[in-house]
Amino acid sequence: MTTINLGLLGLGTVGSALVDLIEKNAGSIESKIGKQICVKKALIRSAGKPRNLPADRLTMSFDEILEDPSISVIVELMGGIQPARAYISAALRAGKHVVTANKDLISEYGQELFQLAAEHGSVMLFEGSVGGGIPIIRPLKQCLAGDHVTSIVGILNGTTNYILTKMTQDGADYSEALSQAQALGYAEADPASDVRGLDAARKLAILSSIAFNVRVKPGNVYTEGIEHISARDILYAKELGCIIKLTGIARETADGVDVRVHPSLIPADHPLATVHNAMNALFIKGVAVGELMFYGPGAGGAATATAVLGDILEIADGTTSSMRLSSCTCFRQMNVRPAGLNVSRYYIRVLAKDKPGTLAKIAGILGKYGISLRAVIQKATINDMAEVVFVTHPATEQDLNQAMEEVASHPRLFSSATVIRFLDCR
């Protein structure tokens, strides 16, 4: 029986889970594709740690893997840009196939790497880079290739979803929920990439590039995190019949592709509002197929390893579909829509001087920029300040930003403001 030898770059959480999965499912893999899968060598950064591979299959030299003619597939699970980019480039130039779960690398340098693969007759697959164990890259590239995708809306980051779930269900404040996420391993010691929305933006850039056939990079994605969300916002959202989630939104519009990541107020009866803890979910809308929902674990060693192994089997099976999955699909020219053109309803929570005329002043500033109010609710009095929630009718982002800049220019009247968009669920 033919054996497909792998060179594994990185033996951390996902790499170790992949080794276990290959060993556990060896019999069924052989039955499905008629070939054996073997991790021949694994690149590690340091010796001495316990590993789930024999010592003679471990190496600290990438060249040892690259120059081994029996290794046909390189599996990169190191993460980050360098040295992963250099290693993958060298592997593709050597005619080896590549499987990666590296969202940072694919979102920034995918085009370059796909071109290298095509030039050298190699395949590069990356299902594990978005959504963990949720199949999403292959459905977009294959199953929906005959349709026209018009929008993607979803929850793309498990860490922030866990934090917001704890704030919603347990009444925890942001710092308390973040500490719980770190204690359980859902959040890193430095959680900036997750809580600032950067991780979700990278994933959305990959999905948008595939879905709309337009080159979108993380820098094109308007990005806002959850650090400013308080327990009071969570409570007031509930009173408005909504749940707050960090959402990724990508849509085709007449003005270009609208791509953004930010907190949103979602109606409590919307399916996304029921996605809890570290789970992810995506709604894909197509002209012909309508709306599809993908739901599951968006991260974790075993879940991501499942997606990675699926890519390995696709290559090992030798079907022509793996070449199509590896090809760059960004053949359209379309601008990324300026964020200021987006239209939303807004939740605005302000602390304002508790004296006559103050609320009228805020309403006047909003009205000056064409922003009408649907509701004004005074929530509490804190010392000499009144906490007030405004709910607006639809308005453009640029008008809202101008209005809030003017509100901020009156520090004696208004001390702080939190703005959250309502999700347009149409």
N, C-alpha and C positions, 0 to 999 in steps of 0.2 A: 504494500500500500504506500502511495506517495505521501511524503511528509513535508509540510510547509513549515520551514524554520523561521522563527521570529527573532528579531533583535529588539529587546525592550529597553527603552530609555526612561528610566525612573521606576523605582520599586517602592513607591510610597503607598498611600491609601488605595488609589485606583489601580496602580500596577500590581500590588499584592492581591487585590481582589480579582484581577484578570487572571493571574496565575492559578488561583484557587478555582475559578470558574472553568478554565480550560481543563484542569485535571478532573473536576467533578463531572463535567459533561463530555468527557472524551469519547465515550461509547456512542452517544447520540450524535455527536459531531461527525464521527466516522460514518455512521449510517446515513446522515443527511447529505454529505458532500463526497463521501468515498475517499477521504484524505484525513491524515492525522495532522494536528496542530501541535507544535513543540516550541516552547521558549528556549532557544538554544543558548542565548546570552542575554544578560540584563546589566545595563549600565547603572552603577551606584556611585554616590558621591563620597561615601566613607565606608571603611570596613569596620567589622566588629559588632555591628548590630545583628540581631537574629533575623534571618530571612526565610521565606518559604520556598527558596530554591537552593540546590546544593552549591557549595563554594566554588566548584569547578565551572559553574555556569554564571558566575558573577565576574564583572570586570569593572575597572575604573578608567578604561581606555575606549573611547568611541571608535577609534581607528580599528581596534580589534573586531568590532562588529561590522564596520563599514567594509573592511577588506576580506571578510569571510564570504566566499562565493556561494556557500550553501544557504546563507540567510537572504531570503528574497523579500521579506516584509519588515520594515522598521516601524515600531509602535512607539510614538512619542507621548509620554505621560509625565513630563517634567514640569510643564507649565512655564509661563513667562515668555519673553521675547528671545532673549539670548541665554544660553547657547542653542536653544531649541531651533531658532531660525537657521543658524549655520549648519546644524546637524541635519535638519530636514532637507535643506538645499543640497548638501553633499550627497545625501542618500538618493535624492531624485536624479542628480547628475550621474550617479553610478548606476542608474537604471533600476533601482530598488523601489518597490511600492511603499507607500507611507500611510499609516493610520494615526490620527491625532485627535485629542480631545481639547486642544488648546485654543480657547475662544479668543484670547488676547492676540495670538499670532494670526489666526484666520481672519479676524475682523480688520486687522491692519495690513496684513501682507498676503492675504489669500490670493489676490490676482497674480502677484509675482510667483507664488508657489504653484498655482494651477498651470501657469505658462511653462514653468520649468518641467512639470510633470508631462505636459503635452509634448514638449520638445524632445524628451528622452524616453517616450513610450511608457511612462510609469503612470500609476494611479495613486491619487491621494484622497482619502475619505476622512470625514470629520463629524460623523453623526453625534458623537459624545460631546461636542463642543457647545451644544445648546440643549437645554432641557434634561440633562442627565440621562435617565433611562426612558424618557418619552420619545418615541419615534417621531421626528418632525422634519429633519433634513430630507430624508428619503421620500416621505409623502409629498413634500413641496416639489422636489426635483423630478419625481417619477409619477406618482399617482395623480397629482394635480397639474401635470405638465400640459394637458390638453385644455385646461380651464384658464380663466383670467382671474387671478387673485386680486381683490380690491382692498382688503384690509386685514390687519392682524391686531388683536387686542388681547393682552394677557398679563399674567403674573409670572415673571421670569427670574425671580430671585428668592430662594428659600429662606435666607437669613432675615431679610426685611419682612417677609410674610410671617415668619415665626414671631418676630418682635411685635408686629402690629396685631397678630392674633392674641398674644399675651396681654397687650394693652386693652384689647377689645373684650376678651373673655374674663380676665382677672382684674381689670382695673389698674394694672401696673403702669407706672410712668415709664418714659422712654429709657432712662438709664437703668432702671431695674430690669426691664425686659431684655435689654442688650446684655446685661450681666448674666441673665439666665441662658441666653443664646450662646454666650461664650463658654459657660460652664458645661453645656451639653455638646459643645463642639460644632454648633451650627454657625458660629461667628468666629473669625480669627481674632487674635489678640489686638491686631490693628484692623478694625472692621470698615475702614474708610471706603474701600472699593465697593462693598455691599451697600452700606447705609447712605452713601452719596449717590447711588444709582448708577455707578460706573460699570459694574458687572452686568447689570441688566441692559445698559446701553450697548455694550459690546455684542451681547446676544441678539439684541434687536437689529443691530447693523447687519449681522450675518443673515438673519431671517429676511430682512427687507431687501437685501441684495439679491437673494434667491427668488423671493416671491414676486418682486416687481421688475427683475432683470435689469436693475440699475445699481451702479456702484455706490454703496453707502458705507461710510466709515464711522467709527465711534464719535469723531469730532463733528459729524453732521447731525448727531442726535441731540436735541435739546434735552438736557439732563438736570434733574432736581431730585434730591434725596429726601429722607424722612427725619432728619435730625431736628427739624423745627416742629414736628408733630407732637402735641402734648396730650396728656390724658383727658384734658378738658375738650380738646378737639374731637377725640374719640367719643366722648359722652354726648357732645352736642350733635355730632353726626348721627348718632343713634336716635336722638330726638327728632331729627329730620328724616328718619327712615332709611339711613344709609350706613355703610361700612367703609372705612378708609383702607385702601390698598395701594401699594406701589405698583403702578401699571406701566406697561410698555404699549405704545400705540403707534401703528404705522398704517398710513392710508394713502391711496392715490387721490389727488385732487386736481382741479383744473390748473392750479398754480404750482404743481410739482408734488413730490413725495413729502408727506407730513410724517416725521419720525420724532418721537419724544418719549421720555421716561419721567414720570412725576407721580406724586400721590394723587389719588382721585377719590371722590365720594361716589360710591357705587350703590345703587338701590339694593336694599337688603334682600329682595326677592330675585336678584340677578344671580345666575350660577357662579360668577366669580366671587361673589360675596361669601359663598360657602366653602371656598378653598382655604383651608386652615393650615396652621403650623408651617412646616418646611415644604409643603407641596407646591407645585407649579401647575398652571393651566393656561391654555391658549385657545382663542377663538380665531379661526381662519375663515374668511368669507370669500367665496368665489361667485362669479356671475352665474355659472350653470349649476354648481353643486349646492349653492346656498351657504349655510353656516355649519362649520365642523368644530367640535371641541376636543382638545387633546389634554389629558390630565394625568398627573403622576408625580413621582419623586424627581425633583429637578436637580438633585445633586446626590452625593454619597458614593462610596467606593463601589459597592455591588451594582447599583443602578447604572452608573456611568460605565463600569466594566462591561455590562450587558450590551450597551450601545457599541462600545469599542469592539467587542468580540463579533457582533453582527457585521461590522465593516470588514474585519479580518476574514470572516467566512465568505463575504461577497467577493473579495479578491481571490481567495483560495478556490472558490467555485469556478473562477475563470470565465464568467459570463460577460457579455458585451455591456451589460447594464452598469458594471462598475466603471467603465470608461466614461459613460454619460454622467454618472454621479460625480465623477472627478472633474468634469469639464467646467470651465467658467461660463456662467450663464448671463453675465452682465453685458448684454448687447444693445440695450436701449440708452438713449441720451435723455435724461430728465433732471431738472433742477430739484434740489431739496427746498421745500417750501419754507420761507422765513417764519419763525415761531410767532412773530407779532401778528400774522394774518389769521392765526387759529381763533376760533370762536367757541366760547364755553360759557356756562353759568358758573358763578364763583361763590364760594363761601369765604367771607372775610370776618375774622375775629379781631377786634381792636380793644385796646384799653384807652379810654378817653376821659377827659376831665368831667366829673359828675356835676355839671352845672348847665343851666338853661342855654339853649342855642348850639351846644356842641354837636349833637347828633344832626341837627339841621345843617351845620357847617360841613360835616362829612358827606351828607346826602347832596349838598350843593356842589361839592368838588366832583363827586361821581357823576352827577347830572351834567356838569360842564363838559365832560368827555363822552357824553351820550350813553352813560351806564344807568339804567333804570333799576329800581329795587323791587324785588318780589316780597321781601320780608325784612323787618328790623326787629330784633329780639334782644332786650336787655337781660343779661344773665345774672350778673352779680355786681356787688359794689366792693371794691378792694381799696381800703383807705379812702382817698378822695377821688378814686378812679372808678369808672363804670365799665364793666366788660360787656361788650355789645357784639352780636353776630348779625351781619348783613348777608342776605342771600340775593344775588342779582339775577336779572334776566340775561339772556345771551349777549355777550359783548366780545369785541376782539381783544386779544392779548395786549396789543400795543396801546389801546385806549385804557385798559385796566392798569397797565404799568405806569402810564403817565399820571393817571389819577392817584395811584398809591405813592408815587414820588412826591406829588403835591401834598398829600396827607402827611407824609414823613417830614415835610418842610415846616410843619407846625408842631415842634416838639413840646411846646407848653400845653397843647391841647390833646395830643395823641402820643402815647409813649411806645406803643408796639402794635404790630399788625401781622396776622397770619393769613395767607391766602391759599386756598385749596380749590382745585377745579372739580366740577361735577363731571363724571364720565358720561359722554354721549353714547348711549347704548343702542342707537339706531343701527 
